[in-house]
Amino acid sequence: MLRKLIYSGLLLLACKVAAAQELQAKVTVLSQAIGSTVNKNVFNTMQTQLTNMLNSRKWTKDVFQTNEKITCNFLINLQSVSDDNIFKASLTIQAARPVFNSSYQSPLINYQDVDFTFKYQEYQPVEFNESRVGGTDALAGNLTAVMAFYVYMILGLDYDSFSQKGGEEYFKKAQNIVNNAPEDKNISGWKPFDGNRNRYWLAGNVVNPKLNAIHDVFYAYYRTGLDLLYEDETTAKVGVLDALSQLQDFNQQNPNTMIMQFFLQNRSEEFIGIFKKADPLSKSKAREILSKLDVGNATKYSNELK
């Protein structure tokens, strides 16, 4: 409820239509790599069924107004298909969160999951049941389990950005999916031995009490930083710098966590936009912190934040 109240205040809009659902999700299925081995209508149906599942299901206890819905995109890039309708694909998840008093949408998630294998036959039931994550067919169940996992990650990060540790309930739901994930020799991404950057580690990071400080980073970055940019730019930049300093401390104490990389993913342009016209001291401090945290973009920060 606290997230809902803050969100309504941020938008400063009066909405006449109430809606129970939380997401304004778009699912896109790319099938170019499949060729003509499968009727293209199957992919249109898949796209429609998944979109309906995401947008029609009630994922939280809160009632969202139309203007409060979380904008998100799920891009399924099909890579191969077997004779028994088992698809291998990658899944790109994008979600954004509005910044107070502006039209700008700050990215919550921009991530590609490359371990997405599932079974799909046209018009098969596409439903998610928290009590039976895998369903009766593990590979068919993996389709909805993966989608639901990222929905709960989006919700958790969104709620975290509005209230301190506000996303805890949804991170636990994501962890529940990991704990009860479908099992099959073709399925990966749910186990620690499937790699060091997967759903297992992501969920583990956000529910691990030892890593609680990351939730404070998300909250500080948005509520004491970005949300003040159009009201008090100087204070906002101090808030963002403080959040980045917290992230630096977090990374020093907990090096190489997936959640830190998750936070930094595709955010370099946003950081540069915030500090490009900052005072020399703030710009220098931002450049120093960001170059150490986001090594892959260190040259960009050095060039843009001179």
Secondary structure, DSSP 8 states (H G I E B T S, - for coil): -HHHHHHHHHHT-----EES--EEEEEEEE-GGGTTSS-THHHHHHHHHHHHHHHHS--SSS-EEGGG-EEEEEEEEEEEE-TTSEEEEEEEEEEEEE-TTSS-EEEEEEEEEEEEEEE--TT------TTSTT-SSHHHHHHHHHHHHHHHHHHHHHHHHHSTTTTHHHHHHHHHHHHT----TT--SSSGGG-SSSHHHHHHHHH-GGGTHHHHHHHHHHHTTGGGTTT-HHHHHHHHHHHHHHHHHHHHHSTT-HHHHHHHTT-HHHHHHHHTTS-HHHHHHHHHHHHHH-GGGHHHHHHH--
